[in-house]
Amino acid sequence: MRWRTARAPDRHGATLVAETDPRSAASEAYRTLRTNIQFAGLDQPCRCVVVTSATAGEGKTTSVANFGVVSAQAGSRVCLVDSDLRRPSLHRIFGMDNGRGLTSALVEGASLAEVARPTRVANLSLVTSGPLPPNPAELVGGKHMRDLLDGASAAFDLVVCDSPPVIAVADGVALSAQCDGVILVVRVGVVSHDVVRRAAEQIEAVKGKILGVLLNDVDLDRDGYHYRYYRYYDAAGDGG
């Protein structure tokens, strides 16, 4: 499997840069990611994608939000799901309360459409995490979660899940097995190649399909940077 690299030069500016500055280089990177995901699903459409990272602080939640915005701007019915049941933050990005959400649906037997709320972005809905449970890995890795995601296709064209880092806890790995594909966010200069490789191996061990790697905080002025990283991720695959 070859890993396709997408670059997202996010410099900690406006969190929803795809909404506030749609012509920026960062916004264009998220649109490129959207296109790549569409092509990745030619044989079988990617209706449910999980976004995770190896460690904390790499920008996965910001990437989830902006990827959701550009996908909704293209006309898709998009639902963002905050499945980080340890440190949820999507509700803060969109200015919503977190009283009821994913855990509510799992406990009550409700659908994602029933707990999803519209955002200020047309076509974009959000399912917040809801009350934090004592057993997050078991919840997101269980049959009820799979049923929720499978049932979401009636109301949404794309579901994007935010998950905890895969090295720290088991939640992200468990969720990877539930979705059609995984986007791995890597903040440049934060984690080593070995740590990224270990995260990928954990995802692939549960048959998770890595669609690509989103490089965050890339310095676009550094000649050859993309080439070196593409070669690394290509070598990390199985030579296919």
N, C-alpha and C positions, 0 to 999 in steps of 0.2 A: 504493500500500500504506500502510495506517495502522498506526502503531506503537502497541501497547498498553502502557501504563506500569504496572509493578508496583513497589510501594515496599517496601523491606526495611530497617527501622531497626536495622541491626546495629551495635552500639556496642562492638565488640571484646570482648564478654563471652565466655561459654562458646562455644567453636567450634561445637559441636553443640547449639545452643540449641533446635532442634526436638525434641531428645531430652531435654535437661535441664530445659527450661522450655516445655512445649508450649502453655501458655496465654498466652505473651508476645505482644506486638505483632509481634515479628520472626517468630515461628513462624506467626502468622496470615498474615503477608505471604507466606511460602513456600507456605502452603496455597492462598492466592489465586492464586499463580503456577501451582501444580499444576492448579487448576481452569481457568485461562486456557489452559494448554497443551492440556488435554483438549478444550476447545471449539475451539481452533485446528486440531485434527485431525479435525473432524467429517467432512469429505469424504475425507481420507486420514489415517489415524491417524499421529501422530508417535511412531514407535517408537525413534528415535535422535535425541537432541538434543545439541548441543555448546554449552557455556557458555564465553564468552570475554569479553575486555574490550579497550579501546583501549590501555591502558598497564598497567604493573605496579602492584600495591598497591591494586587497586580492590575486592578481596574475591570474586573469581570462584571460587576454590577452596572457600572457606567456603560460598558459595552453592551450589556443586555438592553438597557434603556434606549441607547442610540440605535442599535440594530432594530429594535422594535419600531422606533419612529420611522426610519427609512423604509422599512417593510410596509408599514401602514401608509406611508406617503405614496407608495407604488400601487395602492388600491387593495392590498390584501387585508383580510379581517384578522388582526393579530391580537393574541392574548399573551401578556407577560405574566409569568407565575413566579412569585417569590418563594421558591422551595428551599431557601436558606433558613432553616428553622432554628438556627442558633443565633445569627446576627443579621436579621432581615433589615433591609434599608430601601428597597424599591418604593415603599409607601412614602418615605420622606422625599425622595426625588420628585414624586408626582403630587406631593402635598395632600396625602390621604391619611385617614386614621387606620389603625391596624387591629380593630376590635374583632373583625370577622374576615376569614379568608380561607386559605388552603386547608389548614387543620380543621376548620369548621366543616368544610365539605367532606373531608375524610371521616370525621366523627358522625356527622349527621346523614351521610349518604346523599348529599346534594351534588349536583354537577358543577363543573367549572363555570359554565354559563350563568348559573344561579348565584354564584358568589362574585363573579367578575363585575367590575365597575368601569364605566367609560372614563377615559382621561380627556384632557383638553385637546389631544391630538385625534383627529378624525380616524376612525377605523381601528383605534388602539384601545384595548381594554387591559385592566390590571386585576390580578388576583393577589392580594397581599398575603403574607404568611399566616395571619391569624394568631391566636394565642400560642405561645411556644410550648411544645410538648416535652416530656422527659425522655422520649425515645424517638428522636427525629430520623435516625437511619432506618429504623424498622418501618416508620410511616411512609417515607418516600420510596422505600424498596419493596413495599408490599403490594398485594394484588389490588387493593383499593386504589392505589395510586395509578397502577396500570389501567384500571377501568376508567378512572377519571380522564386520563390522557387519551385513551381510545375514544371515549364518548365526546371529547371536545371537538372532533372533526365536523360534527353537525352544525356547530355554531361558529367555528373559526377555521381559517385557512392555514394558520401557523400558530403554534404554541411555543413560546421561548421560556425556558426555565432557568432561573438563577440558582446556583447551588454553592455550597461551601467548598473551599479548596480540598482537592482530593488527597493531598499528603497529610493534612491535619486530622481529618475525620473521614468516616466511611460513607457519609451521606452522598457525596458527589459521585463516588464510584457506583453506589447502588442505583442512583438516578440515571447514570449513563446506560445501564442495562435496560431502562424503561423507555428510552427515547430512540428516535430514528437516527440521531447523530449527535456528535459532541464537538463544540468549539472550545479549544483550549487557549485561554488568554495568557500571554507571557509578557510581563513588563521587562523591557530591555535593561540589563544591568542589575536586576534584582535577584534572579535565581540562576544557578549554574545549569549547564547542559545536562549534567547527570540527574539533577532534580527533575527537570522537565521530562527527561527520558523515563525516569521512574514513575512519574505521574501518568505518562502515556501507557506504560506497561500495565499499570493497575487498571486503567480503563479498558484496555484490550483484553485483560484477563477475564473480564465479565462479558466479553463479546460486544463491548461498546464500540461504535464506529466513529473514529475521529475524522471529521470532515475537513478540518484544517486548523491552523494555528494563527491566532491574531496577535501580531507583535504590537505592543503598546509602548508609547514614548519613543518612537523611532526618530532619530535625527536624520531628516531627509537630505541634509547637506553632506553626509558622509558617503563619499563615492564607494560603490561596491558593497555597501552594508547589506542590502537585500540579497545580493548574490551569495554572500558568505552564509547567511542564515538559510537561504533556500537549499544550498548544498548540504548543510547540516541536517535539516529535516528530511531531505530526500534520502540521505544515507541512513536515517533512523528507521526507514521503512523496510519492507521485506524484499526490495529489489524489483517489485512488479512494475 
